[in-house]
Amino acid sequence: MLLLALLIASGVVYHLAQRASGVVSPWPMLAVAYGAAFALASLLAVTTGPRWQPGRAELVAGLAVGLAAFGIEAGFFFIYRSGWSLSSASVIANVSVSAILAIVGIAVFGEHLSAARATGLALAAVAAYLIARG
């Protein structure tokens, strides 16, 4: 439960900071953000667990996560600057990602989609649709 709270709190701070930053260009802000993330991740890599020696899997996954995070952050920066509201953009994006991940989870990873979860996804999609309509 503590990890979920960390994820939720970080997500809220992330979107509020993106929306309220008022910066003209995202690149300096992202450079500072990634610098802070690099410093913290490097410190944790050195001070916890075994000696840090990233292998091929860590490098490939790290590159994919880094590029995806960059796309997410630049995407939210520009979508907020284009006039989308905080309450609409994040909900529509997250519901879309959730639906795609549900399909991938079932088709690729053999995960089970219960009736309750399918209903939840359908309700989330309806909610996103209603939010998008304004």
Beta strands, then each sheet from edge to edge (+ up, - down):
end
